[in-house]
């Protein structure tokens, strides 16, 4: 227990240090060195990923009772089904496959001061579902099965920094959800920990300034989803951190709105066997929707000499179409705000989280009438270039999803136009976003990517 | 949207107004008038509650497939089972009955200034499981089935004040859990709303100052659980509200500890049919544990001329033994702190919430060895009278539980004794408690009662 009284932060990742690191440009590794290093990692970590029929998945099979696709150990994850009834959105009832992964993994970024500037320890990591092999990942990105090594495999580097950190060195530590349409109740522990000078970058790791990471964030398929969600949990560093004064709504008003949306809507999710789904059919190689919408479940065989296990096979969820995730931002009386949508996804633990202004795969709405199209989608598609602050195609988690990509957009709204947003939307200030991100289950993973992008501008 | 800039609270339930109301003593109703009025309500609302065999429960029956006890409408609630595996606590595996109540109800207290002093609109309400008929309840205490009147019944008074409040009049609005050993994923919307002068007290209602409610809180079985949990969500009013300076741990340290406890422990909860439970047996009149421990499920027939529905029957959960819930408190460098326990209960939505220092039914531990007795229980039982700041036997929710009562204790710890608490416990400052209570699923219902009691001293 420390003595109360002083309230200076016990670690270096304060708003001012983060702001300095964000402004720093190159740190101990130049941008040119980084790209050379990354290409080497790419070659070094080359993976061969081949789609295979389910019956060729080593260690995986369909449960005879439920039809669920499970690993014989009972660990890792499984693909089952759910039946959803919802009074949110245009479709009130459906069934779908979903990934069950009850274990809570660790996504952690280590930070330390080098020559007075905060650096982040980033990892070059290839995942089977990535379109481009290696992407920039957190220092640690490990499921509990991984890091407790229940099934052998090599030790997860740096995991001890996150399992037993000194309490005062923890900058952020919060359980956050992942894709609620694809994962049932999945959450990972998002951590940022300040480490001592003795921690050095191993072969697949490098120290980058926040400024470098922010620049890389705007490159297509460069910074992976797990790194992006951890970045979003950092303290706000713009405009002197949390010193921003006003907001369009009080914190109580925002929390009350979110509480009301959770309380008034009914979303019921019942487990269902994968073989019991309506509108989905199963071949020897895919589980697919009869209209070719949403996603397929496929089997993949992965060969690599660099992974904890050199060769393995696993199911992957392969989305149909490119997602769109867009956040409208503006200053209200000089204070940065963004427009969030209270959004129900069946896999959320508590009904509703805040999503971006727009989040959809437009193809999945093509068969629905105009009034059922996602709100603000047409404005986003008709945006002017000078209002587009961020426009990159980024990958979702490559360990579970095959070539899952979304176009992430930050769009500046007219400063003087008070868009009528309705009860599904609220403008939150940057300070309010930071506070909500200290608690789990408030903001979804797509919104968190856009918060990281927003701060990177 | 309001204009930013000024940050004075838009409603009157600020810390200073709450402090004034807490100090006010009698308001528009004297204490003597209150007790007379309450006794009248008691007579007026007399209920006859009779235990009946399950087969005599009107509208209820055992599902032929699962054995679950359900209402034929599919609404209200049901009694099913769960299988739990947990690496928390001395017992690693068990099955038990549990109440499923997926609907989110409203627990709301209306407040208004009368002659410059804030008053709370409290309700005299009898519940079938109460030991003493009428208890003091929130203005509104209604399940969604109640207030949307899906099954007839009369309108819930004052519900509109809570369904569509002016955003700026909302003082607190948060989803909070209820007993995680008895309810699966139950949560209610806890609200405090400031209302205008036009709102008057109807027959079963009265306006009391916070000081009066605080005094009543220390009386046995007087203020019901639903009122207590709403009171705990009020802003902190002691010591100038949130102006308290230091704390034993930073907010980040506290959140990190709670995140770690959630991430590192595994508590898996699988639904099970009521007829599939091990160690539980079913007669025509009870579902009981073979050792007579924990609780029974019984059927009850209720007659009354004052309820929304004049006569009805329902299952009730009848606990065995009197619970103990104790919170150790002390000032650390002048700042009030309380000792909370990171506690797993199978019905929690996210594995762990903060509970009191001690929470148990001692009888349920009688068969376990000394080292498996709840931590701090012996200290609590051996407390000195001069260190006992609060000691009342209070009722849990009488709408679902039959004669469920716990002895609630606040115990002053030695100021200079730094008790070694271990990783299951942390001292939180009053300010940190207030902040956590703005978010759901952080602090359990027994701890919330003790927070309300702590503030009432």
Interface residues (C-beta under 8 A of the other chain):
Chain A: X1 X2 X3 X4 X5 X7 X9 X10 X102 X103 X104 X106 X163 X165 X167 X168 X170 X171 X172 X173 X174 X175 X187 X189 X191 X245 X246 X247 X248 X249 X250 X251 X252 X253 X255 X256 X257 X259 X260 X262 X263 X266 X268 X271 X332 X333 X335 X349 X350 X418 X427 X438 X439 X440 X441 X442
Chain B: X1 X2 X3 X4 X5 X7 X9 X10 X102 X103 X104 X106 X165 X167 X168 X170 X171 X172 X173 X174 X175 X187 X189 X191 X245 X246 X247 X248 X249 X250 X251 X252 X253 X255 X256 X257 X259 X260 X262 X263 X264 X266 X268 X271 X332 X333 X335 X349 X350 X418 X427 X429 X438 X439 X440 X441 X442
